[in-house]
Amino acid sequence: MEGPPPAPHDPLSGQLNLADREIFRQVTESANAKLAAVQTRAQQMMNAARIAGTPPDLQQSKALNADRQAALRTGLDDLQAKLSGEGWQSVERFLKGMSIGMARPAPER
């Protein structure tokens, strides 16, 4: 078996074949980058509110939350679209095992 081993803190990628593992890595890196950008914006909003002595803007907070959810949803959609059927089933089993429900069926392959 060639390719990088799964990260020691990642219980899911070890269940994937090498091709799916690489897809998983790329998709999760992209989602993490999007989430980090949202976190940076949230921190900037909080700092500005603290400096101004006002509460954080509610609409901006809602927009940041929507952006977080969109980044997560896009990541899941990308995994579902790009992983093999077996790879996606591993992701679903992992999420269900963590009590994270998803209300969508696996695509037919």
C-alpha positions in Angstrom: 0.0 0.0 0.0 1.5 3.3 -1.1 0.7 6.8 -0.2 0.7 8.7 3.1 -0.7 6.9 6.2 -3.7 8.4 7.9 -3.0 11.1 10.4 -2.9 9.7 14.0 -5.7 12.0 15.1 -7.9 11.1 12.1 -10.0 8.0 12.8 -11.8 8.2 9.5 -9.2 8.4 6.7 -7.7 5.1 7.8 -10.9 3.4 6.7 -10.6 4.8 3.2 -8.7 3.4 0.2 -5.7 5.5 -1.0 -7.7 7.4 -3.7 -10.5 8.2 -1.3 -8.0 9.2 1.4 -6.4 11.8 -1.0 -9.9 13.2 -1.9 -10.8 13.3 1.8 -7.6 15.2 2.5 -8.1 17.7 -0.3 -11.8 18.3 0.6 -11.1 18.7 4.4 -8.2 21.0 3.8 -10.4 23.2 1.6 -13.2 23.2 4.2 -10.8 24.0 7.0 -9.4 26.9 5.0 -12.9 28.3 4.5 -13.7 27.8 8.2 -10.5 29.5 9.2 -11.4 32.5 7.1 -14.8 32.7 8.7 -13.2 32.5 12.1 -10.8 35.3 11.3 -13.8 37.5 10.2 -15.6 36.6 13.5 -12.6 37.5 15.6 -12.3 40.9 13.7 -16.0 41.5 14.4 -15.6 40.7 18.1 -12.6 42.9 18.4 -14.3 45.8 16.7 -17.3 45.5 19.0 -15.1 45.3 22.1 -13.1 48.4 21.0 -16.3 50.3 20.3 -17.9 49.1 23.6 -20.9 47.7 21.8 -22.3 44.2 21.4 -21.4 42.3 18.2 -23.7 43.1 15.3 -26.5 40.5 15.2 -26.8 40.5 11.4 -23.1 40.1 10.9 -23.1 37.2 13.4 -25.9 35.6 11.5 -24.1 36.0 8.3 -20.9 34.4 9.8 -23.0 31.5 11.1 -24.5 31.0 7.6 -21.0 31.1 6.1 -19.8 28.5 8.5 -22.7 26.2 7.7 -22.2 26.8 4.0 -18.5 25.8 4.3 -19.5 22.6 6.1 -22.3 21.7 3.7 -20.0 22.3 0.7 -17.4 20.0 2.2 -20.0 17.3 2.8 -21.4 17.8 -0.7 -17.9 17.6 -2.2 -17.1 14.4 -0.2 -20.4 12.8 -1.3 -19.8 13.8 -5.0 -16.1 12.8 -5.2 -15.6 9.8 -2.9 -16.3 6.3 -4.1 -19.6 4.7 -2.9 -17.6 2.7 -0.3 -15.8 5.9 0.8 -18.9 7.9 1.2 -20.5 5.0 3.2 -17.5 5.1 5.6 -18.1 8.9 6.1 -21.8 8.3 6.8 -21.0 5.5 9.3 -18.5 7.7 11.0 -20.9 10.6 11.3 -23.7 8.4 12.5 -21.3 6.9 15.1 -20.8 10.4 16.4 -24.5 11.1 16.4 -24.3 13.6 13.5 -27.3 13.0 11.4 -27.6 13.8 7.7 -30.9 14.0 6.0 -29.9 13.0 2.5 -29.4 9.7 0.8 -26.2 8.5 -0.7 -26.0 9.0 -4.5 -26.4 6.0 -6.8 -23.1 5.0 -8.3 
